[in-house]
Amino acid sequence: MAEANKILDIAVAEVKKLKKDHIIEVKALRNPPPASLDILGAMCYLLQDELKKKGQVGIKMKAVEGAIAKKTEDYLSTAALLLADP
């Protein structure tokens, strides 16, 4: 438990370093690198209560290009709701 709290404290300290310009930069990405999408996906899952407040229940879905009737999570457009007002 102590190790988890230590990691949490480090994460909180890093989040506090974020500036509005950083968020604007992420919002401007049309095709973010895979690592960024992983972070945005984690953010969407962790902040689902905030999504509900904005009228979005769950992660948005999008069609998989080249596949019939297959969908995948659209973390970028879902995260855009959370990043709308930094």
PyMOL Python script that loads the backbone (N, CA, C, O; Angstrom):
from pymol import cmd

cmd.read_pdbstr("""\
ATOM      1  N   MET A   1       0.821  -1.187   0.000  1.00  0.00           N
ATOM      2  CA  MET A   1       0.000   0.000   0.000  1.00  0.00           C
ATOM      3  C   MET A   1       0.867   1.254   0.000  1.00  0.00           C
ATOM      4  O   MET A   1       0.563   2.234  -0.679  1.00  0.00           O
ATOM      5  N   ALA A   2       1.929   1.208   0.756  1.00  0.00           N
ATOM      6  CA  ALA A   2       2.819   2.368   0.832  1.00  0.00           C
ATOM      7  C   ALA A   2       3.437   2.659  -0.528  1.00  0.00           C
ATOM      8  O   ALA A   2       3.599   3.819  -0.909  1.00  0.00           O
ATOM      9  N   GLU A   3       3.782   1.600  -1.260  1.00  0.00           N
ATOM     10  CA  GLU A   3       4.365   1.791  -2.591  1.00  0.00           C
ATOM     11  C   GLU A   3       3.340   2.411  -3.546  1.00  0.00           C
ATOM     12  O   GLU A   3       3.684   3.280  -4.348  1.00  0.00           O
ATOM     13  N   ALA A   4       2.091   1.968  -3.460  1.00  0.00           N
ATOM     14  CA  ALA A   4       1.035   2.529  -4.310  1.00  0.00           C
ATOM     15  C   ALA A   4       0.820   4.003  -3.993  1.00  0.00           C
ATOM     16  O   ALA A   4       0.638   4.811  -4.904  1.00  0.00           O
ATOM     17  N   ASN A   5       0.838   4.361  -2.721  1.00  0.00           N
ATOM     18  CA  ASN A   5       0.676   5.771  -2.332  1.00  0.00           C
ATOM     19  C   ASN A   5       1.838   6.621  -2.834  1.00  0.00           C
ATOM     20  O   ASN A   5       1.649   7.769  -3.236  1.00  0.00           O
ATOM     21  N   LYS A   6       3.032   6.055  -2.809  1.00  0.00           N
ATOM     22  CA  LYS A   6       4.201   6.770  -3.310  1.00  0.00           C
ATOM     23  C   LYS A   6       4.057   7.042  -4.807  1.00  0.00           C
ATOM     24  O   LYS A   6       4.341   8.145  -5.274  1.00  0.00           O
ATOM     25  N   ILE A   7       3.616   6.034  -5.551  1.00  0.00           N
ATOM     26  CA  ILE A   7       3.413   6.195  -6.997  1.00  0.00           C
ATOM     27  C   ILE A   7       2.316   7.218  -7.265  1.00  0.00           C
ATOM     28  O   ILE A   7       2.444   8.040  -8.172  1.00  0.00           O
ATOM     29  N   LEU A   8       1.247   7.172  -6.489  1.00  0.00           N
ATOM     30  CA  LEU A   8       0.165   8.137  -6.630  1.00  0.00           C
ATOM     31  C   LEU A   8       0.659   9.555  -6.377  1.00  0.00           C
ATOM     32  O   LEU A   8       0.313  10.473  -7.121  1.00  0.00           O
ATOM     33  N   ASP A   9       1.455   9.742  -5.347  1.00  0.00           N
ATOM     34  CA  ASP A   9       2.002  11.072  -5.042  1.00  0.00           C
ATOM     35  C   ASP A   9       2.865  11.597  -6.190  1.00  0.00           C
ATOM     36  O   ASP A   9       2.806  12.779  -6.529  1.00  0.00           O
ATOM     37  N   ILE A  10       3.659  10.715  -6.780  1.00  0.00           N
ATOM     38  CA  ILE A  10       4.487  11.111  -7.923  1.00  0.00           C
ATOM     39  C   ILE A  10       3.609  11.512  -9.101  1.00  0.00           C
ATOM     40  O   ILE A  10       3.870  12.516  -9.763  1.00  0.00           O
ATOM     41  N   ALA A  11       2.564  10.721  -9.363  1.00  0.00           N
ATOM     42  CA  ALA A  11       1.659  11.019 -10.470  1.00  0.00           C
ATOM     43  C   ALA A  11       0.955  12.359 -10.263  1.00  0.00           C
ATOM     44  O   ALA A  11       0.838  13.149 -11.200  1.00  0.00           O
ATOM     45  N   VAL A  12       0.494  12.613  -9.065  1.00  0.00           N
ATOM     46  CA  VAL A  12      -0.182  13.881  -8.758  1.00  0.00           C
ATOM     47  C   VAL A  12       0.777  15.051  -8.953  1.00  0.00           C
ATOM     48  O   VAL A  12       0.387  16.091  -9.484  1.00  0.00           O
ATOM     49  N   ALA A  13       2.014  14.889  -8.533  1.00  0.00           N
ATOM     50  CA  ALA A  13       3.016  15.955  -8.700  1.00  0.00           C
ATOM     51  C   ALA A  13       3.254  16.238 -10.182  1.00  0.00           C
ATOM     52  O   ALA A  13       3.406  17.394 -10.577  1.00  0.00           O
ATOM     53  N   GLU A  14       3.287  15.191 -10.999  1.00  0.00           N
ATOM     54  CA  GLU A  14       3.496  15.371 -12.443  1.00  0.00           C
ATOM     55  C   GLU A  14       2.287  16.045 -13.096  1.00  0.00           C
ATOM     56  O   GLU A  14       2.453  16.894 -13.972  1.00  0.00           O
ATOM     57  N   VAL A  15       1.092  15.680 -12.683  1.00  0.00           N
ATOM     58  CA  VAL A  15      -0.120  16.299 -13.232  1.00  0.00           C
ATOM     59  C   VAL A  15      -0.158  17.782 -12.901  1.00  0.00           C
ATOM     60  O   VAL A  15      -0.599  18.592 -13.717  1.00  0.00           O
ATOM     61  N   LYS A  16       0.296  18.137 -11.720  1.00  0.00           N
ATOM     62  CA  LYS A  16       0.309  19.548 -11.320  1.00  0.00           C
ATOM     63  C   LYS A  16       1.247  20.382 -12.181  1.00  0.00           C
ATOM     64  O   LYS A  16       1.113  21.605 -12.234  1.00  0.00           O
ATOM     65  N   LYS A  17       2.192  19.740 -12.853  1.00  0.00           N
ATOM     66  CA  LYS A  17       3.117  20.444 -13.737  1.00  0.00           C
ATOM     67  C   LYS A  17       2.487  20.809 -15.085  1.00  0.00           C
ATOM     68  O   LYS A  17       3.031  21.630 -15.823  1.00  0.00           O
ATOM     69  N   LEU A  18       1.345  20.200 -15.402  1.00  0.00           N
ATOM     70  CA  LEU A  18       0.695  20.470 -16.687  1.00  0.00           C
ATOM     71  C   LEU A  18       0.249  21.922 -16.778  1.00  0.00           C
ATOM     72  O   LEU A  18      -0.223  22.510 -15.805  1.00  0.00           O
ATOM     73  N   LYS A  19       0.407  22.470 -17.947  1.00  0.00           N
ATOM     74  CA  LYS A  19      -0.025  23.838 -18.207  1.00  0.00           C
ATOM     75  C   LYS A  19      -1.108  23.817 -19.275  1.00  0.00           C
ATOM     76  O   LYS A  19      -1.254  22.830 -19.996  1.00  0.00           O
ATOM     77  N   LYS A  20      -1.854  24.884 -19.377  1.00  0.00           N
ATOM     78  CA  LYS A  20      -2.926  24.981 -20.355  1.00  0.00           C
ATOM     79  C   LYS A  20      -2.392  24.749 -21.770  1.00  0.00           C
ATOM     80  O   LYS A  20      -3.068  24.129 -22.591  1.00  0.00           O
ATOM     81  N   ASP A  21      -1.197  25.235 -22.059  1.00  0.00           N
ATOM     82  CA  ASP A  21      -0.602  25.046 -23.387  1.00  0.00           C
ATOM     83  C   ASP A  21      -0.407  23.570 -23.724  1.00  0.00           C
ATOM     84  O   ASP A  21      -0.541  23.175 -24.882  1.00  0.00           O
ATOM     85  N   HIS A  22      -0.093  22.759 -22.726  1.00  0.00           N
ATOM     86  CA  HIS A  22       0.078  21.321 -22.951  1.00  0.00           C
ATOM     87  C   HIS A  22      -1.246  20.693 -23.383  1.00  0.00           C
ATOM     88  O   HIS A  22      -1.281  19.868 -24.296  1.00  0.00           O
ATOM     89  N   ILE A  23      -2.318  21.081 -22.731  1.00  0.00           N
ATOM     90  CA  ILE A  23      -3.631  20.534 -23.059  1.00  0.00           C
ATOM     91  C   ILE A  23      -4.069  20.991 -24.444  1.00  0.00           C
ATOM     92  O   ILE A  23      -4.633  20.207 -25.207  1.00  0.00           O
ATOM     93  N   ILE A  24      -3.817  22.238 -24.771  1.00  0.00           N
ATOM     94  CA  ILE A  24      -4.158  22.758 -26.101  1.00  0.00           C
ATOM     95  C   ILE A  24      -3.391  21.987 -27.171  1.00  0.00           C
ATOM     96  O   ILE A  24      -3.938  21.688 -28.231  1.00  0.00           O
ATOM     97  N   GLU A  25      -2.141  21.669 -26.903  1.00  0.00           N
ATOM     98  CA  GLU A  25      -1.327  20.908 -27.858  1.00  0.00           C
ATOM     99  C   GLU A  25      -1.922  19.518 -28.101  1.00  0.00           C
ATOM    100  O   GLU A  25      -1.989  19.065 -29.243  1.00  0.00           O
ATOM    101  N   VAL A  26      -2.350  18.849 -27.044  1.00  0.00           N
ATOM    102  CA  VAL A  26      -2.954  17.524 -27.189  1.00  0.00           C
ATOM    103  C   VAL A  26      -4.255  17.619 -27.979  1.00  0.00           C
ATOM    104  O   VAL A  26      -4.526  16.777 -28.835  1.00  0.00           O
ATOM    105  N   LYS A  27      -5.054  18.633 -27.698  1.00  0.00           N
ATOM    106  CA  LYS A  27      -6.321  18.803 -28.414  1.00  0.00           C
ATOM    107  C   LYS A  27      -6.104  19.020 -29.904  1.00  0.00           C
ATOM    108  O   LYS A  27      -6.956  18.648 -30.711  1.00  0.00           O
ATOM    109  N   ALA A  28      -4.972  19.618 -30.281  1.00  0.00           N
ATOM    110  CA  ALA A  28      -4.696  19.927 -31.683  1.00  0.00           C
ATOM    111  C   ALA A  28      -4.252  18.702 -32.480  1.00  0.00           C
ATOM    112  O   ALA A  28      -4.246  18.740 -33.710  1.00  0.00           O
ATOM    113  N   LEU A  29      -3.883  17.627 -31.807  1.00  0.00           N
ATOM    114  CA  LEU A  29      -3.419  16.428 -32.508  1.00  0.00           C
ATOM    115  C   LEU A  29      -4.571  15.758 -33.246  1.00  0.00           C
ATOM    116  O   LEU A  29      -5.584  15.407 -32.641  1.00  0.00           O
ATOM    117  N   ARG A  30      -4.415  15.583 -34.553  1.00  0.00           N
ATOM    118  CA  ARG A  30      -5.448  14.888 -35.338  1.00  0.00           C
ATOM    119  C   ARG A  30      -5.237  13.387 -35.326  1.00  0.00           C
ATOM    120  O   ARG A  30      -6.195  12.615 -35.356  1.00  0.00           O
ATOM    121  N   ASN A  31      -3.973  12.976 -35.282  1.00  0.00           N
ATOM    122  CA  ASN A  31      -3.629  11.565 -35.281  1.00  0.00           C
ATOM    123  C   ASN A  31      -2.494  11.349 -34.268  1.00  0.00           C
ATOM    124  O   ASN A  31      -1.334  11.204 -34.652  1.00  0.00           O
ATOM    125  N   PRO A  32      -2.839  11.329 -32.981  1.00  0.00           N
ATOM    126  CA  PRO A  32      -1.801  11.242 -31.949  1.00  0.00           C
ATOM    127  C   PRO A  32      -1.071   9.897 -31.980  1.00  0.00           C
ATOM    128  O   PRO A  32      -1.621   8.896 -32.439  1.00  0.00           O
ATOM    129  N   PRO A  33       0.161   9.881 -31.493  1.00  0.00           N
ATOM    130  CA  PRO A  33       0.910   8.623 -31.421  1.00  0.00           C
ATOM    131  C   PRO A  33       0.211   7.629 -30.484  1.00  0.00           C
ATOM    132  O   PRO A  33      -0.540   8.028 -29.595  1.00  0.00           O
ATOM    133  N   PRO A  34       0.466   6.335 -30.693  1.00  0.00           N
ATOM    134  CA  PRO A  34      -0.197   5.302 -29.874  1.00  0.00           C
ATOM    135  C   PRO A  34      -0.057   5.513 -28.363  1.00  0.00           C
ATOM    136  O   PRO A  34      -1.007   5.275 -27.617  1.00  0.00           O
ATOM    137  N   ALA A  35       1.099   5.950 -27.915  1.00  0.00           N
ATOM    138  CA  ALA A  35       1.289   6.158 -26.469  1.00  0.00           C
ATOM    139  C   ALA A  35       0.342   7.242 -25.950  1.00  0.00           C
ATOM    140  O   ALA A  35      -0.187   7.127 -24.845  1.00  0.00           O
ATOM    141  N   SER A  36       0.130   8.284 -26.740  1.00  0.00           N
ATOM    142  CA  SER A  36      -0.802   9.345 -26.344  1.00  0.00           C
ATOM    143  C   SER A  36      -2.226   8.814 -26.270  1.00  0.00           C
ATOM    144  O   SER A  36      -2.982   9.164 -25.363  1.00  0.00           O
ATOM    145  N   LEU A  37      -2.591   7.961 -27.233  1.00  0.00           N
ATOM    146  CA  LEU A  37      -3.933   7.374 -27.209  1.00  0.00           C
ATOM    147  C   LEU A  37      -4.127   6.491 -25.979  1.00  0.00           C
ATOM    148  O   LEU A  37      -5.217   6.447 -25.408  1.00  0.00           O
ATOM    149  N   ASP A  38      -3.073   5.790 -25.572  1.00  0.00           N
ATOM    150  CA  ASP A  38      -3.164   4.972 -24.354  1.00  0.00           C
ATOM    151  C   ASP A  38      -3.444   5.843 -23.138  1.00  0.00           C
ATOM    152  O   ASP A  38      -4.274   5.498 -22.298  1.00  0.00           O
ATOM    153  N   ILE A  39      -2.752   6.967 -23.048  1.00  0.00           N
ATOM    154  CA  ILE A  39      -2.950   7.892 -21.926  1.00  0.00           C
ATOM    155  C   ILE A  39      -4.349   8.493 -21.966  1.00  0.00           C
ATOM    156  O   ILE A  39      -5.013   8.595 -20.935  1.00  0.00           O
ATOM    157  N   LEU A  40      -4.798   8.892 -23.155  1.00  0.00           N
ATOM    158  CA  LEU A  40      -6.149   9.452 -23.294  1.00  0.00           C
ATOM    159  C   LEU A  40      -7.204   8.411 -22.917  1.00  0.00           C
ATOM    160  O   LEU A  40      -8.205   8.733 -22.278  1.00  0.00           O
ATOM    161  N   GLY A  41      -6.969   7.163 -23.317  1.00  0.00           N
ATOM    162  CA  GLY A  41      -7.898   6.088 -22.961  1.00  0.00           C
ATOM    163  C   GLY A  41      -7.979   5.887 -21.457  1.00  0.00           C
ATOM    164  O   GLY A  41      -9.066   5.736 -20.898  1.00  0.00           O
ATOM    165  N   ALA A  42      -6.820   5.885 -20.806  1.00  0.00           N
ATOM    166  CA  ALA A  42      -6.791   5.740 -19.346  1.00  0.00           C
ATOM    167  C   ALA A  42      -7.523   6.902 -18.692  1.00  0.00           C
ATOM    168  O   ALA A  42      -8.269   6.716 -17.731  1.00  0.00           O
ATOM    169  N   MET A  43      -7.304   8.107 -19.222  1.00  0.00           N
ATOM    170  CA  MET A  43      -7.962   9.287 -18.688  1.00  0.00           C
ATOM    171  C   MET A  43      -9.486   9.142 -18.809  1.00  0.00           C
ATOM    172  O   MET A  43     -10.224   9.483 -17.885  1.00  0.00           O
ATOM    173  N   CYS A  44      -9.940   8.640 -19.944  1.00  0.00           N
ATOM    174  CA  CYS A  44     -11.387   8.466 -20.149  1.00  0.00           C
ATOM    175  C   CYS A  44     -11.978   7.487 -19.138  1.00  0.00           C
ATOM    176  O   CYS A  44     -13.053   7.726 -18.589  1.00  0.00           O
ATOM    177  N   TYR A  45     -11.271   6.388 -18.898  1.00  0.00           N
ATOM    178  CA  TYR A  45     -11.773   5.406 -17.929  1.00  0.00           C
ATOM    179  C   TYR A  45     -11.749   5.948 -16.510  1.00  0.00           C
ATOM    180  O   TYR A  45     -12.681   5.716 -15.740  1.00  0.00           O
ATOM    181  N   LEU A  46     -10.699   6.663 -16.161  1.00  0.00           N
ATOM    182  CA  LEU A  46     -10.588   7.188 -14.799  1.00  0.00           C
ATOM    183  C   LEU A  46     -11.573   8.325 -14.521  1.00  0.00           C
ATOM    184  O   LEU A  46     -11.989   8.530 -13.380  1.00  0.00           O
ATOM    185  N   LEU A  47     -11.940   9.059 -15.568  1.00  0.00           N
ATOM    186  CA  LEU A  47     -12.797  10.235 -15.386  1.00  0.00           C
ATOM    187  C   LEU A  47     -14.207  10.024 -15.944  1.00  0.00           C
ATOM    188  O   LEU A  47     -14.819  10.961 -16.457  1.00  0.00           O
ATOM    189  N   GLN A  48     -14.718   8.803 -15.844  1.00  0.00           N
ATOM    190  CA  GLN A  48     -16.049   8.519 -16.374  1.00  0.00           C
ATOM    191  C   GLN A  48     -17.140   9.326 -15.679  1.00  0.00           C
ATOM    192  O   GLN A  48     -18.147   9.662 -16.303  1.00  0.00           O
ATOM    193  N   ASP A  49     -16.962   9.640 -14.410  1.00  0.00           N
ATOM    194  CA  ASP A  49     -17.958  10.473 -13.724  1.00  0.00           C
ATOM    195  C   ASP A  49     -18.013  11.864 -14.355  1.00  0.00           C
ATOM    196  O   ASP A  49     -19.088  12.448 -14.488  1.00  0.00           O
ATOM    197  N   GLU A  50     -16.847  12.393 -14.742  1.00  0.00           N
ATOM    198  CA  GLU A  50     -16.815  13.706 -15.407  1.00  0.00           C
ATOM    199  C   GLU A  50     -17.478  13.623 -16.778  1.00  0.00           C
ATOM    200  O   GLU A  50     -18.148  14.566 -17.202  1.00  0.00           O
ATOM    201  N   LEU A  51     -17.297  12.507 -17.468  1.00  0.00           N
ATOM    202  CA  LEU A  51     -17.959  12.327 -18.768  1.00  0.00           C
ATOM    203  C   LEU A  51     -19.471  12.317 -18.594  1.00  0.00           C
ATOM    204  O   LEU A  51     -20.195  12.913 -19.392  1.00  0.00           O
ATOM    205  N   LYS A  52     -19.948  11.644 -17.554  1.00  0.00           N
ATOM    206  CA  LYS A  52     -21.392  11.600 -17.302  1.00  0.00           C
ATOM    207  C   LYS A  52     -21.945  12.997 -17.050  1.00  0.00           C
ATOM    208  O   LYS A  52     -23.048  13.320 -17.490  1.00  0.00           O
ATOM    209  N   LYS A  53     -21.176  13.827 -16.342  1.00  0.00           N
ATOM    210  CA  LYS A  53     -21.610  15.206 -16.092  1.00  0.00           C
ATOM    211  C   LYS A  53     -21.736  15.982 -17.399  1.00  0.00           C
ATOM    212  O   LYS A  53     -22.527  16.920 -17.495  1.00  0.00           O
ATOM    213  N   LYS A  54     -20.955  15.591 -18.402  1.00  0.00           N
ATOM    214  CA  LYS A  54     -20.987  16.267 -19.698  1.00  0.00           C
ATOM    215  C   LYS A  54     -21.962  15.588 -20.667  1.00  0.00           C
ATOM    216  O   LYS A  54     -22.031  15.954 -21.840  1.00  0.00           O
ATOM    217  N   GLY A  55     -22.718  14.593 -20.168  1.00  0.00           N
ATOM    218  CA  GLY A  55     -23.736  13.943 -20.983  1.00  0.00           C
ATOM    219  C   GLY A  55     -23.252  12.745 -21.777  1.00  0.00           C
ATOM    220  O   GLY A  55     -24.006  12.210 -22.589  1.00  0.00           O
ATOM    221  N   GLN A  56     -22.030  12.312 -21.571  1.00  0.00           N
ATOM    222  CA  GLN A  56     -21.491  11.158 -22.292  1.00  0.00           C
ATOM    223  C   GLN A  56     -21.427   9.970 -21.350  1.00  0.00           C
ATOM    224  O   GLN A  56     -20.739  10.014 -20.331  1.00  0.00           O
ATOM    225  N   VAL A  57     -22.144   8.910 -21.691  1.00  0.00           N
ATOM    226  CA  VAL A  57     -22.116   7.699 -20.875  1.00  0.00           C
ATOM    227  C   VAL A  57     -21.192   6.700 -21.560  1.00  0.00           C
ATOM    228  O   VAL A  57     -21.514   6.174 -22.625  1.00  0.00           O
ATOM    229  N   GLY A  58     -20.064   6.449 -20.954  1.00  0.00           N
ATOM    230  CA  GLY A  58     -19.111   5.496 -21.521  1.00  0.00           C
ATOM    231  C   GLY A  58     -18.227   6.127 -22.591  1.00  0.00           C
ATOM    232  O   GLY A  58     -18.290   7.327 -22.854  1.00  0.00           O
ATOM    233  N   ILE A  59     -17.407   5.282 -23.194  1.00  0.00           N
ATOM    234  CA  ILE A  59     -16.465   5.700 -24.215  1.00  0.00           C
ATOM    235  C   ILE A  59     -17.173   5.711 -25.568  1.00  0.00           C
ATOM    236  O   ILE A  59     -17.924   4.789 -25.885  1.00  0.00           O
ATOM    237  N   LYS A  60     -16.934   6.757 -26.368  1.00  0.00           N
ATOM    238  CA  LYS A  60     -17.504   6.808 -27.711  1.00  0.00           C
ATOM    239  C   LYS A  60     -16.918   5.678 -28.546  1.00  0.00           C
ATOM    240  O   LYS A  60     -15.780   5.259 -28.337  1.00  0.00           O
ATOM    241  N   MET A  61     -17.702   5.199 -29.483  1.00  0.00           N
ATOM    242  CA  MET A  61     -17.264   4.116 -30.357  1.00  0.00           C
ATOM    243  C   MET A  61     -17.166   4.633 -31.786  1.00  0.00           C
ATOM    244  O   MET A  61     -17.866   5.572 -32.165  1.00  0.00           O
ATOM    245  N   LYS A  62     -16.288   4.010 -32.579  1.00  0.00           N
ATOM    246  CA  LYS A  62     -16.186   4.357 -33.997  1.00  0.00           C
ATOM    247  C   LYS A  62     -16.024   3.070 -34.793  1.00  0.00           C
ATOM    248  O   LYS A  62     -15.540   2.057 -34.288  1.00  0.00           O
ATOM    249  N   ALA A  63     -16.447   3.141 -36.059  1.00  0.00           N
ATOM    250  CA  ALA A  63     -16.331   1.984 -36.935  1.00  0.00           C
ATOM    251  C   ALA A  63     -14.866   1.696 -37.237  1.00  0.00           C
ATOM    252  O   ALA A  63     -14.055   2.612 -37.373  1.00  0.00           O
ATOM    253  N   VAL A  64     -14.542   0.427 -37.339  1.00  0.00           N
ATOM    254  CA  VAL A  64     -13.185   0.010 -37.699  1.00  0.00           C
ATOM    255  C   VAL A  64     -13.090   0.055 -39.217  1.00  0.00           C
ATOM    256  O   VAL A  64     -13.875  -0.578 -39.923  1.00  0.00           O
ATOM    257  N   GLU A  65     -12.120   0.813 -39.701  1.00  0.00           N
ATOM    258  CA  GLU A  65     -11.949   0.976 -41.142  1.00  0.00           C
ATOM    259  C   GLU A  65     -11.629  -0.378 -41.785  1.00  0.00           C
ATOM    260  O   GLU A  65     -10.733  -1.095 -41.340  1.00  0.00           O
ATOM    261  N   GLY A  66     -12.382  -0.711 -42.842  1.00  0.00           N
ATOM    262  CA  GLY A  66     -12.155  -1.949 -43.568  1.00  0.00           C
ATOM    263  C   GLY A  66     -12.832  -3.172 -42.973  1.00  0.00           C
ATOM    264  O   GLY A  66     -12.672  -4.277 -43.491  1.00  0.00           O
ATOM    265  N   ALA A  67     -13.586  -2.992 -41.894  1.00  0.00           N
ATOM    266  CA  ALA A  67     -14.278  -4.118 -41.260  1.00  0.00           C
ATOM    267  C   ALA A  67     -15.774  -3.823 -41.229  1.00  0.00           C
ATOM    268  O   ALA A  67     -16.191  -2.690 -40.993  1.00  0.00           O
ATOM    269  N   ILE A  68     -16.549  -4.830 -41.466  1.00  0.00           N
ATOM    270  CA  ILE A  68     -18.001  -4.673 -41.476  1.00  0.00           C
ATOM    271  C   ILE A  68     -18.536  -4.937 -40.066  1.00  0.00           C
ATOM    272  O   ILE A  68     -18.217  -5.950 -39.444  1.00  0.00           O
ATOM    273  N   ALA A  69     -19.342  -4.018 -39.585  1.00  0.00           N
ATOM    274  CA  ALA A  69     -20.031  -4.139 -38.291  1.00  0.00           C
ATOM    275  C   ALA A  69     -19.079  -4.340 -37.117  1.00  0.00           C
ATOM    276  O   ALA A  69     -19.429  -5.004 -36.141  1.00  0.00           O
ATOM    277  N   LYS A  70     -17.883  -3.774 -37.206  1.00  0.00           N
ATOM    278  CA  LYS A  70     -16.945  -3.865 -36.093  1.00  0.00           C
ATOM    279  C   LYS A  70     -16.639  -2.450 -35.612  1.00  0.00           C
ATOM    280  O   LYS A  70     -16.405  -1.546 -36.414  1.00  0.00           O
ATOM    281  N   LYS A  71     -16.643  -2.271 -34.291  1.00  0.00           N
ATOM    282  CA  LYS A  71     -16.381  -0.960 -33.705  1.00  0.00           C
ATOM    283  C   LYS A  71     -15.254  -1.064 -32.679  1.00  0.00           C
ATOM    284  O   LYS A  71     -14.951  -2.137 -32.157  1.00  0.00           O
ATOM    285  N   THR A  72     -14.660   0.070 -32.417  1.00  0.00           N
ATOM    286  CA  THR A  72     -13.603   0.160 -31.413  1.00  0.00           C
ATOM    287  C   THR A  72     -13.788   1.450 -30.619  1.00  0.00           C
ATOM    288  O   THR A  72     -14.488   2.364 -31.055  1.00  0.00           O
ATOM    289  N   GLU A  73     -13.161   1.513 -29.464  1.00  0.00           N
ATOM    290  CA  GLU A  73     -13.274   2.716 -28.637  1.00  0.00           C
ATOM    291  C   GLU A  73     -12.565   3.887 -29.307  1.00  0.00           C
ATOM    292  O   GLU A  73     -11.470   3.741 -29.851  1.00  0.00           O
ATOM    293  N   ASP A  74     -13.208   5.050 -29.257  1.00  0.00           N
ATOM    294  CA  ASP A  74     -12.636   6.270 -29.830  1.00  0.00           C
ATOM    295  C   ASP A  74     -12.206   7.176 -28.677  1.00  0.00           C
ATOM    296  O   ASP A  74     -12.938   8.069 -28.251  1.00  0.00           O
ATOM    297  N   TYR A  75     -10.998   6.916 -28.191  1.00  0.00           N
ATOM    298  CA  TYR A  75     -10.499   7.660 -27.034  1.00  0.00           C
ATOM    299  C   TYR A  75     -10.269   9.132 -27.358  1.00  0.00           C
ATOM    300  O   TYR A  75     -10.465   9.994 -26.502  1.00  0.00           O
ATOM    301  N   LEU A  76      -9.855   9.421 -28.583  1.00  0.00           N
ATOM    302  CA  LEU A  76      -9.545  10.791 -28.941  1.00  0.00           C
ATOM    303  C   LEU A  76     -10.784  11.691 -28.859  1.00  0.00           C
ATOM    304  O   LEU A  76     -10.734  12.756 -28.244  1.00  0.00           O
ATOM    305  N   SER A  77     -11.887  11.270 -29.472  1.00  0.00           N
ATOM    306  CA  SER A  77     -13.082  12.114 -29.440  1.00  0.00           C
ATOM    307  C   SER A  77     -13.723  12.122 -28.048  1.00  0.00           C
ATOM    308  O   SER A  77     -14.329  13.118 -27.653  1.00  0.00           O
ATOM    309  N   THR A  78     -13.593  11.030 -27.312  1.00  0.00           N
ATOM    310  CA  THR A  78     -14.123  11.013 -25.939  1.00  0.00           C
ATOM    311  C   THR A  78     -13.303  11.937 -25.044  1.00  0.00           C
ATOM    312  O   THR A  78     -13.863  12.690 -24.248  1.00  0.00           O
ATOM    313  N   ALA A  79     -11.981  11.880 -25.173  1.00  0.00           N
ATOM    314  CA  ALA A  79     -11.114  12.742 -24.367  1.00  0.00           C
ATOM    315  C   ALA A  79     -11.326  14.212 -24.725  1.00  0.00           C
ATOM    316  O   ALA A  79     -11.156  15.087 -23.875  1.00  0.00           O
ATOM    317  N   ALA A  80     -11.693  14.485 -25.965  1.00  0.00           N
ATOM    318  CA  ALA A  80     -11.939  15.877 -26.377  1.00  0.00           C
ATOM    319  C   ALA A  80     -13.029  16.500 -25.510  1.00  0.00           C
ATOM    320  O   ALA A  80     -12.983  17.700 -25.241  1.00  0.00           O
ATOM    321  N   LEU A  81     -13.997  15.720 -25.072  1.00  0.00           N
ATOM    322  CA  LEU A  81     -15.035  16.232 -24.162  1.00  0.00           C
ATOM    323  C   LEU A  81     -14.429  16.670 -22.833  1.00  0.00           C
ATOM    324  O   LEU A  81     -14.816  17.688 -22.260  1.00  0.00           O
ATOM    325  N   LEU A  82     -13.472  15.878 -22.357  1.00  0.00           N
ATOM    326  CA  LEU A  82     -12.831  16.205 -21.075  1.00  0.00           C
ATOM    327  C   LEU A  82     -11.871  17.379 -21.195  1.00  0.00           C
ATOM    328  O   LEU A  82     -11.656  18.116 -20.233  1.00  0.00           O
ATOM    329  N   LEU A  83     -11.296  17.550 -22.382  1.00  0.00           N
ATOM    330  CA  LEU A  83     -10.309  18.613 -22.599  1.00  0.00           C
ATOM    331  C   LEU A  83     -10.932  19.883 -23.141  1.00  0.00           C
ATOM    332  O   LEU A  83     -10.216  20.838 -23.444  1.00  0.00           O
ATOM    333  N   ALA A  84     -12.244  19.917 -23.271  1.00  0.00           N
ATOM    334  CA  ALA A  84     -12.930  21.037 -23.909  1.00  0.00           C
ATOM    335  C   ALA A  84     -12.658  22.379 -23.234  1.00  0.00           C
ATOM    336  O   ALA A  84     -12.566  23.406 -23.906  1.00  0.00           O
ATOM    337  N   ASP A  85     -12.532  22.374 -21.927  1.00  0.00           N
ATOM    338  CA  ASP A  85     -12.336  23.629 -21.209  1.00  0.00           C
ATOM    339  C   ASP A  85     -11.216  23.463 -20.185  1.00  0.00           C
ATOM    340  O   ASP A  85     -11.483  23.206 -19.011  1.00  0.00           O
ATOM    341  N   PRO A  86      -9.964  23.608 -20.623  1.00  0.00           N
ATOM    342  CA  PRO A  86      -8.849  23.346 -19.711  1.00  0.00           C
ATOM    343  C   PRO A  86      -8.739  24.322 -18.600  1.00  0.00           C
ATOM    344  O   PRO A  86      -7.840  24.209 -17.766  1.00  0.00           O
TER     345      PRO A  86
END
""", "prot")
cmd.dss("prot")
cmd.show_as("cartoon", "prot")
cmd.util.cbc("prot")
cmd.orient("prot")
